[in-house]
């Protein structure tokens, strides 16, 4: 008896290997995927500008842009930028400008060296700033009458991405772009409106995938909407995927994109990190430390052909914290 509508996901011919360099950017789903990659021997730059939802806001962040101090927003002594998430903030405007410029340089370097760029789109809706007379990524809780809510057309998403793909492919021919549509529904837009928004994103992703051989589409949205449509796979807000759903989508991603070696490493590292985060019984502290020391020896072996510094440092930090 079947309790879900499953579908097959083609196995990618371009595999993630140990020490792969990658950049993950976009909605909170991109952050979730990036965090999991941070616990692997993958050189991942994860959400350098914080959460961004609209395709063109993400694209603007990916391309080094000159900053104008007059566009900064002051919220009760905290300076913010309308093109970036509120996690990029400072009490001094010059410090914020420097922080953003540093992140821009990190992204520029990553795009030139990475093998993979993972982009997760959240919504086709955006806000038009009446004062700046341009679209922005974040209203930063300013007065609602300062903005006009709009929805992008298909061409408004596809055209700038085609230009970006053509340009970045010349600088880094090895870069593979993986597009995903966030499985999180933007219910504040309205349920029918969210359906239109996601449809636009899906059509844009399909058009780019069909036109550019270096672009893939990973069906995170479809997995959530079809395979995991039951509300037992949702968090308490009935909007976001819960831990079980996130783990399921992650497994589907790794099965499609990870090499056999990286899949094997992922299982070993997952078990090791579970041990690292384990809340041990005080009477079994010695046995727990012994298991950590054993992991440390195993992952410090010179026979391993990939960088294990992440997990060795995590093990050592755990040992020191309980000593």
C-alpha positions as CSV (number, residue, x, y, z in Angstrom):
1,X,0.0,0.0,0.0
2,X,1.4,3.4,-1.0
3,X,0.9,6.5,1.2
4,X,2.5,9.1,-1.0
5,X,2.9,10.0,-4.7
6,X,6.6,9.5,-5.4
7,X,8.6,10.4,-8.5
8,X,12.1,9.7,-9.7
9,X,14.8,12.4,-9.8
10,X,17.5,11.9,-12.5
11,X,20.9,11.4,-11.1
12,X,23.2,14.3,-12.0
13,X,26.2,13.6,-14.3
14,X,28.0,16.4,-12.4
15,X,28.8,15.1,-8.9
16,X,29.8,16.9,-5.8
17,X,33.1,15.5,-4.5
18,X,35.0,16.0,-1.2
19,X,36.5,19.5,-1.1
20,X,34.0,20.8,-3.7
21,X,33.7,24.6,-3.6
22,X,30.1,25.9,-3.7
23,X,28.0,28.9,-3.0
24,X,24.4,28.7,-1.6
25,X,22.2,31.7,-1.7
26,X,18.5,32.6,-1.6
27,X,15.6,31.8,0.6
28,X,15.7,30.1,4.0
29,X,15.7,26.7,2.2
30,X,19.1,27.6,0.7
31,X,20.4,28.4,4.2
32,X,19.1,25.0,5.5
33,X,20.9,23.1,2.7
34,X,24.0,25.2,3.2
35,X,24.1,24.4,6.9
36,X,24.1,20.7,6.2
37,X,27.0,21.2,3.7
38,X,28.9,23.1,6.4
39,X,29.1,19.8,8.3
40,X,30.8,18.1,5.4
41,X,34.2,18.4,3.7
42,X,32.7,20.9,1.3
43,X,34.0,24.5,0.9
44,X,30.6,26.2,1.1
45,X,29.8,29.9,1.3
46,X,26.4,29.9,2.8
47,X,24.0,32.8,2.6
48,X,26.6,35.6,2.6
49,X,23.9,38.3,2.4
50,X,21.3,36.6,4.5
51,X,17.9,35.4,3.4
52,X,16.7,36.8,0.0
53,X,13.5,35.7,-1.7
54,X,13.1,37.3,-5.1
55,X,15.1,36.0,-8.0
56,X,16.3,39.4,-9.1
57,X,17.2,40.4,-5.5
58,X,19.4,37.3,-5.3
59,X,20.9,38.1,-8.7
60,X,21.7,41.7,-7.7
61,X,23.5,40.4,-4.6
62,X,25.5,38.0,-6.7
63,X,26.9,40.7,-8.9
64,X,29.3,43.2,-7.2
65,X,27.4,46.5,-7.1
66,X,28.4,50.0,-6.0
67,X,26.8,51.0,-2.8
68,X,25.2,54.4,-2.1
69,X,25.3,55.6,1.6
70,X,22.2,57.6,1.0
71,X,20.1,54.4,0.5
72,X,20.9,53.1,4.0
73,X,18.0,52.8,6.4
74,X,18.3,53.7,10.1
75,X,16.1,51.6,12.4
76,X,16.4,52.8,16.1
77,X,20.2,53.3,15.7
78,X,20.8,50.3,13.6
79,X,21.8,50.8,10.0
80,X,20.5,48.5,7.3
81,X,20.6,48.3,3.5
82,X,17.4,47.7,1.4
83,X,19.1,45.2,-0.9
84,X,20.1,42.8,2.0
85,X,18.8,41.0,4.9
86,X,18.7,42.6,8.4
87,X,21.4,40.2,9.6
88,X,23.8,42.6,7.8
89,X,23.6,45.5,10.1
90,X,25.8,47.9,12.0
91,X,25.6,50.8,14.5
92,X,27.7,52.9,12.1
93,X,26.8,53.4,8.4
94,X,30.5,53.2,7.3
95,X,30.8,49.9,9.1
96,X,27.8,48.5,7.3
97,X,29.2,49.6,4.0
98,X,32.5,47.9,4.7
99,X,30.7,44.7,5.8
100,X,28.7,44.5,2.6
101,X,31.7,45.2,0.5
102,X,33.6,42.4,2.2
103,X,30.8,40.0,1.5
104,X,30.7,41.2,-2.1
105,X,34.3,40.4,-2.5
106,X,33.9,36.9,-0.9
107,X,31.0,36.2,-3.3
108,X,33.0,37.5,-6.3
109,X,35.9,35.2,-5.4
110,X,33.6,32.2,-4.8
111,X,31.9,32.6,-8.2
112,X,35.2,32.6,-9.9
113,X,36.4,29.4,-8.1
114,X,33.3,27.3,-7.3
115,X,32.1,24.2,-9.1
116,X,28.5,24.8,-7.9
117,X,26.1,27.7,-7.3
118,X,22.9,26.7,-5.5
119,X,20.1,29.3,-5.9
120,X,16.8,29.0,-4.1
121,X,14.0,31.3,-5.3
122,X,11.2,32.0,-2.8
123,X,8.7,34.3,-4.5
124,X,8.0,36.3,-7.6
125,X,6.6,39.2,-5.6
126,X,8.7,42.2,-4.7
127,X,8.4,45.7,-3.3
128,X,9.0,48.8,-5.3
129,X,10.5,51.6,-3.2
130,X,8.7,54.8,-4.1
131,X,11.5,57.0,-2.8
132,X,14.4,55.2,-4.4
133,X,12.2,54.4,-7.5
134,X,13.5,50.9,-7.8
135,X,12.8,47.3,-6.5
136,X,14.3,46.4,-3.2
137,X,14.9,43.1,-1.3
138,X,13.8,44.2,2.2
139,X,11.5,46.8,3.5
140,X,13.1,46.6,7.0
141,X,9.7,47.3,8.6
142,X,9.4,50.8,7.2
143,X,6.0,52.4,6.6
144,X,3.9,50.3,4.2
145,X,2.9,53.4,2.2
146,X,6.5,53.9,1.2
147,X,6.3,50.8,-1.0
148,X,4.2,49.2,-3.8
149,X,3.9,45.5,-4.0
150,X,4.4,44.1,-7.5
151,X,4.9,40.7,-9.2
152,X,7.5,40.0,-11.8
153,X,6.7,38.8,-15.3
154,X,8.4,35.8,-16.7
155,X,10.7,37.8,-18.9
156,X,11.7,40.1,-16.0
157,X,13.2,37.0,-14.3
158,X,14.5,35.1,-17.3
159,X,16.3,37.9,-19.2
160,X,18.7,39.1,-16.5
161,X,19.5,35.5,-15.5
162,X,20.4,34.7,-19.1
163,X,22.8,37.6,-19.1
164,X,24.3,36.5,-15.8
165,X,24.8,32.9,-16.9
166,X,26.4,33.9,-20.2
167,X,28.8,36.3,-18.3
168,X,29.7,34.0,-15.4
169,X,30.2,31.0,-17.8
170,X,33.0,33.0,-19.6
171,X,34.8,33.7,-16.2
172,X,34.2,30.2,-14.8
173,X,33.3,27.6,-17.4
174,X,33.3,24.8,-14.8
175,X,30.5,26.4,-12.7
176,X,27.2,24.5,-12.5
177,X,24.1,26.3,-11.4
178,X,21.4,24.4,-9.5
179,X,18.1,26.2,-9.3
180,X,15.5,25.3,-6.8
181,X,12.1,26.8,-5.8
182,X,11.6,27.0,-2.1
183,X,9.1,24.5,-0.7
184,X,7.9,27.2,1.8
185,X,4.6,28.7,0.8
186,X,4.3,32.5,1.1
187,X,0.9,32.4,2.6
188,X,1.0,36.1,3.5
189,X,0.7,36.9,-0.2
190,X,-2.5,34.8,-0.3
191,X,-2.9,31.1,-1.2
192,X,-4.0,31.8,-4.8
193,X,-1.3,34.5,-5.2
194,X,1.3,32.1,-3.9
195,X,0.3,29.6,-6.5
196,X,0.8,32.1,-9.3
197,X,4.1,33.2,-7.8
198,X,5.5,29.7,-7.6
199,X,4.3,28.9,-11.1
200,X,6.2,31.9,-12.4
201,X,9.4,30.7,-10.6
202,X,9.0,27.2,-11.9
203,X,8.5,28.3,-15.5
204,X,11.5,30.6,-15.3
205,X,13.7,27.8,-13.9
206,X,12.5,25.4,-16.6
207,X,13.2,27.9,-19.3
208,X,16.8,28.6,-18.0
209,X,17.5,24.9,-17.6
210,X,16.3,24.1,-21.1
211,X,18.3,26.9,-22.6
212,X,21.6,26.6,-20.7
213,X,23.3,23.2,-20.3
214,X,25.1,24.3,-17.2
215,X,21.9,24.9,-15.3
216,X,20.0,22.1,-13.4
217,X,16.7,22.2,-11.5
218,X,16.3,20.3,-8.3
219,X,12.6,19.7,-7.5
220,X,12.5,20.6,-3.8
221,X,9.2,22.3,-4.2
222,X,7.6,19.3,-6.0
223,X,8.9,16.9,-3.3
224,X,7.2,18.9,-0.6
225,X,4.0,19.5,-2.5
226,X,3.5,15.9,-3.8
227,X,5.6,13.4,-2.0
228,X,5.3,15.1,1.4
229,X,1.9,16.8,1.0
230,X,0.6,15.5,4.4
231,X,0.7,18.0,7.2
232,X,2.7,15.7,9.4
233,X,5.7,16.9,7.4
234,X,5.1,20.5,8.3
235,X,6.3,22.6,11.3
236,X,3.8,24.0,13.8
237,X,3.1,27.0,11.5
238,X,1.8,24.7,8.8
239,X,4.0,26.5,6.3
240,X,7.7,25.4,6.8
241,X,8.9,21.9,6.3
242,X,9.7,20.2,9.6
243,X,12.9,18.4,10.4
244,X,11.7,15.1,8.9
245,X,10.8,16.8,5.6
246,X,14.1,18.7,5.5
247,X,16.0,15.5,6.0
248,X,14.0,13.7,3.3
249,X,14.6,16.5,0.7
250,X,18.3,16.5,1.7
251,X,18.6,12.8,1.1
252,X,17.0,13.2,-2.3
253,X,19.5,15.9,-3.1
254,X,22.5,13.9,-2.0
255,X,21.4,10.8,-3.9
256,X,21.2,12.9,-7.1
257,X,24.3,15.0,-6.7
258,X,26.8,13.4,-4.4
259,X,29.5,11.1,-5.6
260,X,29.7,7.6,-4.0
261,X,32.7,8.7,-2.0
262,X,30.9,11.9,-0.7
263,X,27.7,9.8,0.1
264,X,29.9,7.5,2.2
265,X,31.6,10.4,4.0
266,X,28.2,12.1,4.6
267,X,27.0,9.0,6.5
268,X,30.2,8.8,8.6
269,X,30.2,12.5,9.4
270,X,26.5,12.5,10.3
271,X,27.1,9.7,12.9
272,X,30.2,11.6,14.2
273,X,28.3,14.9,14.6
274,X,25.5,13.1,16.4
275,X,28.1,11.8,18.8
276,X,29.5,15.3,19.2
277,X,26.1,16.8,20.0
278,X,25.1,13.9,22.2
279,X,24.0,14.7,25.8
280,X,25.9,12.1,27.8
281,X,25.1,10.7,31.2
282,X,27.6,12.0,33.8
283,X,28.4,8.4,34.9
284,X,29.4,7.7,31.3
285,X,31.6,10.7,30.7
286,X,34.8,8.7,30.3
287,X,33.3,6.4,27.7
288,X,31.9,9.4,25.9
289,X,35.3,11.1,25.8
290,X,36.8,7.9,24.7
291,X,34.5,7.6,21.7
292,X,35.3,11.2,20.8
293,X,39.0,10.5,21.0
294,X,38.5,7.5,18.7
295,X,36.7,9.7,16.1
296,X,39.5,12.2,16.4
297,X,42.1,9.6,15.6
298,X,40.0,8.2,12.7
299,X,39.5,11.6,11.1
300,X,43.1,12.7,11.6
301,X,44.5,9.8,9.6
302,X,47.0,10.9,6.9
303,X,45.5,8.3,4.6
304,X,42.4,10.4,4.1
305,X,42.6,12.3,0.8
306,X,40.3,15.1,1.8
307,X,40.2,18.0,4.3
308,X,38.9,16.8,7.7
309,X,39.8,19.9,9.7
310,X,36.1,20.9,10.2
311,X,35.2,17.7,12.0
312,X,38.5,17.4,13.9
313,X,38.1,20.9,15.2
314,X,34.5,20.2,16.2
315,X,35.5,17.0,18.1
316,X,38.4,18.9,19.8
317,X,36.1,21.7,20.8
318,X,33.6,19.3,22.3
319,X,36.3,17.5,24.3
320,X,37.6,20.8,25.7
321,X,34.1,21.9,26.6
322,X,33.5,18.9,28.9
323,X,37.0,18.6,30.3
